[in-house]
């Protein structure tokens, strides 16, 4: 498969396998996966341009909780009041 923006060629199976590994590892430890995904983008897919690696890892870090939180909410594993407090703390910081 050819990725035009990054100008690399990679097997679809390698991309899918790495994505599954990142998702599995970081869903079990509660992290979003941007760091491990960055390693894969650089070493496995061969992307050398940091202007492509950083935004791609940030998108993965954003998408992972958007997909996971509704699933956790259905399992009653989300403490909404704590999530709101942590979210507010992330938005309003003291100086």
Secondary structure, 3 states (H helix, E strand, C coil): CEECCCCEECCHHHHHHHHHHHHHHHHHHCCCCHHHHHHHHHHHCCCCCHHHHHHHHHHHHHHHHHHHHHHHHHCCCCCHHHHHHHHHHHHCCCC
